[in-house]
């Protein structure tokens, strides 16, 4: 009789727990459709294409128009402004009301056409702006306007992952889809900008051969190069519009989110990956100048960049498979460690094309982890906050914008300090051959500085408390609590 009562009691407890869990815990579909993931992933193309285009070509374009000091100021101020606008946009998105098309989607719809227009303005300097200060003001306003509108697009977009449905595994899968597509977008952008940079190097080399001396011309781009920059901007703008349309038609927001404990505090994550984000931004930002002046392989710049980005694109699914087997933390350490020997070898033997290209493959695999893992861990941080503060709801955009703030602040510091360093060592954009100080500075910014920041970031990341075992343990504790609380 006692055994029968005990059995009935267990059945009642199990039924009560299941009922209470369905009543009080937010529910979402366990599986997100592959088509939805692909449509979501396509939305990351505009941000990556514009970022790569600006990183590769904007510095070269501006150095032909303005003095290095003004270029450094523009790059730093625009990046700093961009970093500040991310939390502000995140707060505004958080305060937004739900509409018939969702909470985040209206931001994408409004920011897309304005963002395209502001991007085109970046590559257009009116011929009448002869004064340096007027030209600086024009470029600075256009740059800050573009960065603001891109924040209005990117913050809601990356937050959309939390509103598509699915559990942690599905969110990680959607992130892997997005990273793969974004790496392909970076590859496409590098092809487009590589053609522009190649045309720039060829025209400058021809002028140097004709003069047979230091190429001293006014700081102005030729009409053909100006047209090349604008044509690439138009192509990027058209893709921007198409990708936004795909997201609008293919992704439907869901209001409920899952709140479970899986990760540590946000600031720890953001601060740690700030050091890691310096790695690709400083190396990629100076990659074209390094190939042209430090390694003498400017004619092969596009091929080297393509090898790096192709390897990074292929590495995304590989790292996704690895992190599912050994965990995210171990994957970060393995992936980032590949970068150190690669850049050291390139810095020691910069003129050997075959070695440089081989190391680009290794660097591509390492850079892939920097793109994949932070965005895969960030949803876990959001879950952690919601578990500790259950009364706080709908703050996902604010969290994603805070990470974007740290990431872009790191990018602004990298761009500004790099250009200031070139100004200090005597870089002359109109010179056919740069001095030894410029070559040394480019080598230092390509290898020792990123490696040092990487090691600091890895030391900070060592204290990162997340692991898959603790996640499972916490989930079991939460289920046990619910079982006893509702029984």
N, C-alpha and C positions, 0 to 999 in steps of 0.2 A: 504493500500500500504506500509506504514511504517512497519507494523507488518510483511508483507511478506519479505521486504528487510532485516529486523532484523533476521528473520528465516533463510534466505539464507546466511546471514553473519555468523550466528552461525554454519551452516553446513559447510561453507568454512573453518572457524576457526578449527572446529573439524577435518576435513579432512586434513588440513595443519598440525595440531598438530600430528595427527597419522602418516602422511608421514614423517615429520621431526624427530619424535621419532624413527621410524624404520630406518631412514637414519643415524642419528647421535648417537643413543644410542646403545651400544653393546647388542645383543640379544642372548639368550640361551634357550634351551628347558626348559620348566617349570617343567618337571618330569624326574627324574633319575630312570632308571629301577632298580627293586629290585635286579636282578642278578648282576648288576654292583656294587651296594652298598655292596652286600655280598662278591664279589671278592675283592673289595677295603678293606673291613673290615679284610679279611684273611691276608692281607699284614701287619697288625699290630702285628701278632702273634710272629714273630722272635724277634722284639725289646723287647716286654714284657717278653717273655720267658727267654731271656738272662739276662734282667735286674733283674728279680726275682731270677734266678739261682745265679747270682753274689751277690745279696743282701742277700740271705739266706746262701749260702755255701762258697763263696770265702773268707770271713773273717775267718771262721772256718778252711778252708783249709790252708790259709796262716799262721794262728797262730800256726799251727802244724809244719810249715816249718821254720818260721822266728820269731824273737822277736816282741812284740807288737809295739815297736817304728817304726821298719821298715815297718810293716804292715800298720800303720797309715800313714806313709809317702807315701807308694805306693798308698793307696786308695785316699788320698787327691790329690797327683800330677796327677794321672790318671784321676780323676774326673775334676780337674781344666783344664787339657789338653783337655778333652772331651768338656768342656764348651767353651773353646776358639775356638776349631775347628768348632763348629756349625755355628757361624756367617761367618767364612771363607768359609765353604762349601756352606752356603746360598748365599754368594756373587758369588762364582764360578758357582753355579747352575743358578743364575739369569743371568749371562753373557753367559750362554750356548746358542748355536744355536739350532734352531728347526731341528729335524732329521725326517726321514721317520717313526720312531716309537715314536716320540714325543720329548719333551724337557727334561722331568724328567725320563722317562723310561730307557734311557741308563745308568743313574747313578745306578739304581736298578740292572740292568743286570751285570754291571762291579763289583759292590761292594759285591754282594751276595757270589760268590765263595771265594773271598779274606777274607770276613768277617767270613765265616765259618772256614777257615784255621786258622785265628788269634784267634778265640774263642777256638779252640782245643789246641792251644799253651798255653793258659792261665792255663790249667789244667794239663800241662805236665812240670815237672821240671826234667831235665836230672840228673841222679844219680851222674854224675861226678862233679856236681857243689857243691863242699863241702864248698867253701868259702862263707861267708854270703853276702859279697858285690857283688860277681859274681851272686849269686842267686837273690839278690835284683835287680840287673841290668837286668837280664833275665826277671823276672816277670814284672818289670816296662816297659820295651820295648814292651813286648807282650801285656800288658794292654793298653798302649797308642796307639799301632797299632790297636788293636781291637776297641777302642773307636773312632778312626779316621774313620775307615771303617764303623762303625755303623752310624756315622754322615752322611757319604756319602750315606747311605741307608735311614735313617729315615727322614732327612730333605726333600729330594724330595718326599718321600712317604706321609708324612703328608700334604705337599703342594698340592698333587694331588687332594685333595678335592675341591680345587678352580678351577680345570680344568676338572671336570667330567660333568658339566652342571647342571642346576637347580638353583632355587632361594635360598633365605636364609633358608626357611623351608626345602628344599631338602638337603641343606648342613648340617643343624642340624640333619636331619634324618640319613644321611650318618655317621655323627659323632656318633650318638647313636648306629648304627650298629657296627661301629668300636670299641667303648668302650665295648659293650657287648661281642664281640669276644675276645677282648684283656683281659677282666676279665676272660673269659673262659681259655685263654692261661695262665694267671697267675695261675689259678686253676690247670691246667695240670702241669705247672712247679713246683708248690708247692708239687704236688703228687710225682713227680720224685725226687726233691731235698729232700722232706720229708723222702723218703726211704733211701737216702744217709745219712742224718743227724741221722735218727733212727739207722742205722747200726753203725755210728760213736759213738753214745751214748751207744749202747749195747756193742761194743768192749771195749770202755773205762771203762764202768761199770764192765765188766768181769775182766779186768786187775786190777781194784781197789779191787775187791773182792779177787782175787788171792793173791795180795800183802798185803791186809788188812792194808794199810797205804797210805800216800800221794803218788799219782802215779807220780813218778819221772822218766821219760824216755826222751831220746833225742827228740828234736823237729823234728820228721819225721813221716809221715803217713805210715801205713802198706801197703803192696802190694795190699791187698784186697780193702782197702779204696781208694787207688790211682786208681785202676781199676774201682771202683764204680763211682768216679768223672769223669773219662774219658768216661765211658759208657754213663752216663747222657749227657755229652757234645756231643757225637756222635749222640744220639737221637735228641737232640736239633738242631744240625747241619743239620740233614736230614729233619726235619720239616721246618727249615729255607729255604732250597732249594725248597721244595714243595710249600710253601706259596708264595715265590717270583715268581714261575712259574705261580701260579694262578692269581696273579696281572698282570703279563705280558700278559697273554692270555685273561683275563676277563675285563680289564679296558682300555679304549681308551681315550687318552687326547684330549681335545678341546682347541683351542688357545684363544678364546675370554673369557673374564671374565666380570662380572656385577659390575659396579661401582656405588653404592648408599651409602648414609650416614646412618650409623647405630650405631656408637660406639665412645668411646673416644680414647685418645692417647695410643700407644703401651706400653710405659714405665710404665704408671700407672697400666695397666693390668699385665705386667710381674712382676713388683716389688711387687704388692699385692699378686699374687699367688706364689711368691717365699717363702713367709712366710707359705702359706698353703702347699706347696710341702714338707716343712720340716716335716710336720705332718706324712704322711705315710712313708717317707723315714727313719726318725729316729726311729719310732716305729717298722717298718718292719725290718730294719737293725739290731735291737737289740732284735727282737722277739724271736729268737731261744735261745740266751743267757739268756734272761729274763725267759723263760720257764724252762731252765735247772738249773739256779742258784738262781733266785729270788723267783720263785713260786714252784720249786721242781716238776714241771710237764713236765719235759723233755720227758718222755715216751709218753705223750699225745700231743707233739708239733704238729705233723702232723694233728691230728684231730682238734686242735684249729685253725690252719691255714686254713684248709679246710672249716671249718664253717665260718670263716671270709670272705674268698674269694667267697664261694657259695652265701652268703648273699649279697656281693657286686655285683656279677654277676646278681642276681635276681633283685637288686635294680636299675640297669641301666634303663630298660624300665619304671620302676615306676617313676624315677626322670625325664625321658624324657616326660612322660605324665604330670607330675606336672608342669614342666617349661612351657609347652604349655598353661597351664591354669592360672598360677599366675606370670609367667615371670622368667627370669634367675636369677635376683638379689635376689628375695625373696627365690628362691629355694636354692641358695648358703647358705644363712643365716640359713635356716631350716636344711639343710643337715649337715653343719659343726657343728651346735650346738649339734647334737647327739653325737659327739665324746667326748665332755667334761665330761659328767657324766659317760660314759663307762670306760674311762681310770682311772678316779678317783676311781671308785668302784674297778677296778682290782688292782690298787696300794694299796688300803686299805685292800682288801681281796685277796691276790695273790694266796693262796694255795687251794682255794675252786674251784674245777673243774667245777661244775654246774654253779656257778656264772660267772666264767671266760668264759665259753662257751656261756652263754647268752649275756654277754657284747660283745663278738666277733661278734655276730649277729648285734648288734647296731653299733659297729665300722665299720662293713662291709657296712652298709647303708650309713654311713658318708663318708667313703673313696670313695665310688662310685661317690659322687658329685665332689670330687677333680679330679677324672679322667675325668668326663664327661663335666663339665661346662667350664673349661678354654679353651678346644679345641672347644667348641661350641661358645664361645665368640670371639675367635681369628679371625675367618673370618670377623666378624663385624668390628674389628679394621682395617683390611686390606681395607674394603670398605670405612671406614672413611678417611683413608689416600688418597685413590684414588679420593675421592670426593674433598678433599681439594687441591690435587695436580694432576689435570687431565693429566698433561704432563708426569707424571711418570707411566710407564707401566711395567708389568711382574716382579714385585718385591715381589711376594707372598713368594717364598722360603726364602728371606731375613727376612721377618717378622716371619715366623715360626721358623727359626733358632735362632732368637733373643729370642723368648720365651723359646726355648730349652736350650739356654745359661743360662738364669736365673734359670731354673728348675734344670739343671745339676750342676750348681754352688752351689745351695742349697743342692743337694745330696752329692756333694764332701765335703762341710763343715760339713754336718751331719755325714758322715762316718769318716772323719778325726778327728773331735772333739770327737766323741764317742770312737774311739780307743785310742786317747790320754788320755781321761778320765780314761779308763780302765787301761792304763799303769800307770797313776798317783796314782790310788788307789791300785795298786799291783796285778793286774790280772795275774794269772799264768795258761797258757793253759794246763800244765801237772799236775795240781793239781786236786784231786778228789773233794775237797771241797774248795770253795772260801771264803775269809774273809768277815766280815760284811761290810767293805768299798765297796767291789765290788757289793754286794747285794744292798746296798743303792744307789750306782751310777746307777745301772741298773734300779731301780725303778724310780729314778729322770729322767733319759733319756727316760723312757717309758711313763711317765705321766706329771709331772710338766713342763718340757721343751717344749714338743709339744703343750700343752695347752696354755702356755704363747705365743708362736709364733702364734698359731691359733687366739688368742684374738687380737694380734697386727695386723694380717692380716685382721681380720674382721673390725677393726677400720679403716684401710686404705680403705677397700672395701666399707665402708659406703659412701665415697665420690664418688664412681663410678657413673658417670652420666647417664649410659644407662638405659632405661626402654622402654617397648613396646609402651607406649603412645607417648614418644618423637620421637621414630622411625617412627610411623605413621604420626605424625605432620610434621616431616622433609620431608617425602616422599610427602605429600600433597603440601608443600611449593615448592618443586622441580618441581612437575607437574604444579603448577600454574605459576612458572617462565617460564617453557618451553612453556606453552600455550600463554603467552603474548609475549615471545621473538620471536616465529615463526609465530605469527598471523600477 
